[in-house]
């Protein structure tokens, strides 16, 4: 055992606290460094397990509407805390970190999760879901509601998600699979965009990048008016399309009745449309090549 | 009436400002003119996007001061100010084709910050960064002079400078760690590079609605990133 490990054993402390909660309350956690992991259970209580420095104290306070979880240090802000929290499935979560990874599993409530340096992984969630990271990928699975995901320099992945979606990053790919939505807006400056999901009648879909390709699965029976814009790039489709209007950098065509609106834009990159199965196979092959 | 004359009146058509006879004549012309039909479709898209802009509440303490400085709403509704829904309802875009494109561009540019531009007839129409009409020699036509863009652009530059300064302070104070600063710097370089490319493309093709929108979108992203970055700096006491 080296010196560092011995020191770590000496200074590390465990805290384990459980507080009762009632419907209508929310969980609010702030952490400077480390991780926040929240699992859901069917009990009306919040259990907070924390691994932290012996110089830090974990404060769990249940107020009228909120359970607050904070770390305090005799020397100012606590630096590193590893939280393992178990909360009711119905409890909305408000999680904030700086150098913190955040993971949520199994909740059926609204989630706000923000970190500067760290990954965000969420399985579940319902209602308002806002996930934001500067330096870290964001992954959301099996969720429904009004969804807003943001990263600065990493990719965004949404799988089996149902609801209005806004996804934006500066440098990173945006991949949406198994989406059920009538309203999707995706933007990246440098990265590819991939969408495989519903195109609902009357829906509005917009996928835009500056440097990157846009690939999209259009279901067989979709009714959509498609607008394609690219400055330096090509358009390709696995199925025949009949262009109706053309301007210098943009053209449009209609599939079926055209009731949904689909905007595809890339300044430097290609745009490709396929059927759902074809696109999945191609995307899978591309990922394997990389 | 020539195609150019009709093109010049498409925004009036969209605003419902044409008389019955003119409206019918324009619709008949558009039906037989694919180019006019395409332009009309683009303008409809611009209007739809401009009306659908989400006015998000500000997320940083810096924003109200900046918003005030650049002359947009900073959230909240002071006494006597109409609601957002009412603002949207009364947004009317009544410009020439390039003016309309650029007006939408500015809406997109400022829209995410709770922006409020009163885009009514005769107020602050804004041309692309390097104004040049789709129709040479028609800049001084029936529409008001293109005076708003430079002002808006100056406000944008002020906002960017303010936020860059805040970011620099966060960097110097050590509130932002070096890895985060590096990521933000890289991301700003990425966006700036995209802005340069979009500007070059627009200079070569100033009438392109797509390029106008794309440039505005990219500039808005820079503003948004800087806003977020200024909020990232935590109190590390």
Interface residues (C-beta under 8 A of the other chain):
Chain A: X32 X76 X77 X98 X99 X116 X117 X132 X134 X135 X150 X152 X153 X168 X170 X171 X187 X189 X190 X204 X208 X210 X211 X227 X229 X231 X245 X246 X247 X248 X249 X250 X252 X263 X265 X267 X268
Chain B: X34 X35 X37 X38 X39 X41 X42 X45 X52 X177 X179 X180 X183 X184 X186 X187 X190 X191 X194 X197 X198 X201 X205 X208 X209 X210 X211 X214 X217 X218 X221 X225 X228 X229 X232 X234 X235 X236 X237
